[in-house]
Amino acid sequence: MGGKYQVMAVDDSAFTLTIISTYLENSEFEVVEAARNGADALERFRHADPDVVLLDIVMPGMSGQETLKEMLTLRPEARWSWSAR
């Protein structure tokens, strides 16, 4: 892979999205997509091909678990990992 790993960050908190982007700034990861709810995340996911998705589990409307289920339907070859940190 020639550049940074492309990250999609999904969280209902704009502050958290900013922290994630700032934290990853000087690393091998770059936030290229950000969404504040599950529906927006799915729309962006359909058109993007991120290497990594950081997904909040507790969000209003569509939860992170529901969003993940839909993402895996769109890309069944994707691997996922759960962390409660």
N, C-alpha and C positions, 0 to 999 in steps of 0.2 A: 504494500500500500504506500502510495507516494506522499500523502499529506497527513493531516490530522484526522482522527476518527470523528465522524459527524454524529452529533448528539441532538436528540429531540428531547426537550424538557417540558413536562406537563405538570402544572401545579396551579391551584386556584389563587395562590398568593403571588402577586407581582413582585413582592419583596423577595420571596424564596427564589423565583426565577432569576432575579438580578444577582442574588448570592451565588446561585449555581453557575451562571455565566462568568461572574467575576472570579470565582474559585478555579474554574477550568481555563481561564485566559492564558496562562503560561504553562500549559500542559500539552499533552499529545491529543487532547480532546477539544472540540469547538462546538458550541451550541449554534446550530444552523436553523433550527425550528423551535418555537416555543408556543405553547397553548395554555389557556387558563381553564379549560373544561374538556370533558371527554368528547363531545361532539366536534369541537374545533380540532382537537388532537387527531381524531379519525380522519377528518377532511385533509389535514396536513400530511398525515401518515400515508394516505392514498397516493399523494403526489410526490412525496419525498422518499428517499431510500436511506434512512439513518442507520448508522452502524449500531447505535445504542439509543434506547429510550429510557429516560428517567421519569417514572410515572408515580404521581401522588395517588395514594389509595383512597383517602377520604376527600371527596369533592362533592359539591352540590350537583344535583341532576344525575348525570351518569357517573357512577363511582369509577375509581381506578380499576377495580376488578372487572367491571363490565367493559370498560374501555380495552383492557388487556385481552379479554375474550374476543372482542371484535377484531382487534389487531391480529390475533393469531388466526382468525378466520380469513383475514385478508392475506396473511403471509404464514401459511401453516409450517413453512420450513424454518421459521424464526425460533430461536432458543430463548428461554426466559429464566430468570432467577429472582427469587424473593428475598428481600431483606427488610427487617422491621426496624432498622436503625433510623 
